[in-house]
Protein backbone atom coordinates (compact mmCIF):
# COMPACT_ATOMS: atom_id res chain seq x y z
CA UNK A 1 0.00 0.00 0.00
CA UNK A 2 1.17 3.52 -0.77
CA UNK A 3 0.42 6.69 1.17
CA UNK A 4 0.85 10.36 0.34
CA UNK A 5 2.89 11.71 3.24
CA UNK A 6 2.90 15.44 2.54
CA UNK A 7 0.91 18.17 0.83
CA UNK A 8 3.75 18.35 -1.71
CA UNK A 9 2.80 14.84 -2.80
CA UNK A 10 5.69 12.79 -1.40
CA UNK A 11 4.71 9.13 -1.17
CA UNK A 12 5.89 6.07 0.69
CA UNK A 13 5.12 2.50 -0.32
CA UNK A 14 4.79 -0.01 2.52
CA UNK A 15 5.38 -3.54 1.26
CA UNK A 16 6.26 -5.57 4.38
CA UNK A 17 5.05 -5.83 7.94
CA UNK A 18 8.63 -5.17 9.08
CA UNK A 19 8.70 -1.91 7.14
CA UNK A 20 5.39 -0.81 8.66
CA UNK A 21 6.71 -1.65 12.12
CA UNK A 22 9.92 0.31 11.53
CA UNK A 23 8.03 3.39 10.34
CA UNK A 24 5.62 3.29 13.27
CA UNK A 25 8.49 3.06 15.75
CA UNK A 26 11.10 5.34 14.15
CA UNK A 27 9.56 7.70 11.58
CA UNK A 28 5.93 8.25 12.57
CA UNK A 29 5.01 11.95 12.84
CA UNK A 30 2.58 11.59 15.76
CA UNK A 31 2.60 9.56 18.96
CA UNK A 32 -1.06 8.81 19.58
CA UNK A 33 -3.21 5.88 20.66
CA UNK A 34 -3.79 4.75 17.05
CA UNK A 35 -0.03 4.46 16.53
CA UNK A 36 0.38 2.48 19.75
CA UNK A 37 -2.50 0.18 18.83
CA UNK A 38 -1.02 -0.41 15.37
CA UNK A 39 2.35 -1.30 16.91
CA UNK A 40 0.64 -3.77 19.26
CA UNK A 41 -1.32 -5.34 16.40
CA UNK A 42 1.74 -5.65 14.16
CA UNK A 43 3.71 -7.27 16.99
CA UNK A 44 0.84 -9.72 17.56
CA UNK A 45 0.64 -10.55 13.84
CA UNK A 46 4.40 -11.10 13.65
CA UNK A 47 4.00 -13.57 16.53
CA UNK A 48 1.14 -15.32 14.67
CA UNK A 49 -1.38 -14.34 17.34
CA UNK A 50 -3.74 -12.43 15.03
CA UNK A 51 -4.32 -12.32 11.27
CA UNK A 52 -2.09 -9.96 9.30
CA UNK A 53 -5.21 -8.30 7.90
CA UNK A 54 -6.14 -7.08 11.38
CA UNK A 55 -2.69 -5.50 11.77
CA UNK A 56 -3.02 -3.96 8.30
CA UNK A 57 -6.32 -2.33 9.27
CA UNK A 58 -4.73 -0.91 12.43
CA UNK A 59 -1.82 0.44 10.36
CA UNK A 60 -4.16 2.11 7.87
CA UNK A 61 -6.11 3.69 10.74
CA UNK A 62 -2.88 5.02 12.27
CA UNK A 63 -1.83 6.38 8.88
CA UNK A 64 -5.09 8.29 8.59
CA UNK A 65 -4.76 9.83 12.05
CA UNK A 66 -1.18 10.82 11.16
CA UNK A 67 -2.55 12.73 8.17
CA UNK A 68 -1.40 10.29 5.50
CA UNK A 69 -3.73 9.79 2.55
CA UNK A 70 -3.97 6.65 0.41
CA UNK A 71 -2.25 7.18 -2.94
CA UNK A 72 -4.86 6.60 -5.60
CA UNK A 73 -4.17 6.68 -9.34
CA UNK A 74 -5.46 9.71 -11.22
CA UNK A 75 -8.83 9.16 -12.77
CA UNK A 76 -8.33 8.92 -16.49
CA UNK A 77 -10.47 8.02 -19.50
CA UNK A 78 -10.30 4.32 -18.60
CA UNK A 79 -11.81 5.08 -15.19
CA UNK A 80 -14.56 7.37 -16.50
CA UNK A 81 -18.17 6.15 -16.78
MIVO-574656 format. One line per 3 residues: number of its first residue (from 1); their letters; for each residue x, y, z of C-alpha. Coordinates in Angstrom, 3 decimals. Example, Ala and Ser with C-alpha at 12.3 -4.5 7.8 and 13.67 -1.06 7.14 Angstrom:
1 = as = 12.300:-4.500:7.800 ~ 13.670:-1.060:7.140
***
This chain:
1 = xxx = 0.000:0.000:0.000 ~ 1.173:3.517:-0.771 ~ 0.416:6.689:1.172
4 = xxx = 0.846:10.357:0.338 ~ 2.885:11.714:3.243 ~ 2.898:15.436:2.543
7 = xxx = 0.910:18.167:0.835 ~ 3.752:18.346:-1.707 ~ 2.803:14.838:-2.799
10 = xxx = 5.694:12.790:-1.400 ~ 4.710:9.132:-1.166 ~ 5.893:6.066:0.691
13 = xxx = 5.121:2.504:-0.317 ~ 4.785:-0.009:2.523 ~ 5.376:-3.543:1.264
16 = xxx = 6.255:-5.572:4.376 ~ 5.053:-5.832:7.941 ~ 8.626:-5.173:9.076
19 = xxx = 8.704:-1.908:7.138 ~ 5.389:-0.805:8.659 ~ 6.713:-1.647:12.119
22 = xxx = 9.919:0.314:11.530 ~ 8.032:3.389:10.337 ~ 5.621:3.287:13.265
25 = xxx = 8.491:3.064:15.754 ~ 11.095:5.344:14.147 ~ 9.559:7.699:11.575
28 = xxx = 5.930:8.249:12.573 ~ 5.013:11.949:12.836 ~ 2.577:11.589:15.759
31 = xxx = 2.604:9.561:18.962 ~ -1.063:8.810:19.581 ~ -3.207:5.883:20.662
34 = xxx = -3.786:4.753:17.048 ~ -0.030:4.460:16.534 ~ 0.377:2.478:19.748
37 = xxx = -2.505:0.178:18.828 ~ -1.021:-0.414:15.368 ~ 2.355:-1.305:16.913
40 = xxx = 0.641:-3.774:19.256 ~ -1.323:-5.341:16.399 ~ 1.743:-5.646:14.163
43 = xxx = 3.708:-7.273:16.995 ~ 0.845:-9.724:17.559 ~ 0.640:-10.552:13.839
46 = xxx = 4.395:-11.100:13.653 ~ 4.000:-13.574:16.533 ~ 1.140:-15.323:14.667
49 = xxx = -1.383:-14.344:17.338 ~ -3.741:-12.427:15.034 ~ -4.322:-12.315:11.274
52 = xxx = -2.087:-9.965:9.297 ~ -5.208:-8.296:7.895 ~ -6.140:-7.081:11.384
55 = xxx = -2.694:-5.503:11.767 ~ -3.019:-3.961:8.297 ~ -6.323:-2.329:9.271
58 = xxx = -4.729:-0.905:12.427 ~ -1.815:0.440:10.364 ~ -4.165:2.111:7.867
61 = xxx = -6.110:3.692:10.742 ~ -2.883:5.015:12.273 ~ -1.827:6.382:8.885
64 = xxx = -5.093:8.287:8.587 ~ -4.758:9.826:12.052 ~ -1.184:10.820:11.164
67 = xxx = -2.548:12.730:8.170 ~ -1.400:10.295:5.496 ~ -3.726:9.787:2.549
70 = xxx = -3.970:6.648:0.406 ~ -2.246:7.182:-2.935 ~ -4.860:6.604:-5.602
73 = xxx = -4.175:6.677:-9.339 ~ -5.464:9.715:-11.217 ~ -8.828:9.164:-12.771
76 = xxx = -8.330:8.924:-16.486 ~ -10.473:8.018:-19.497 ~ -10.296:4.322:-18.605
79 = xxx = -11.810:5.082:-15.192 ~ -14.565:7.365:-16.502 ~ -18.168:6.153:-16.784
***
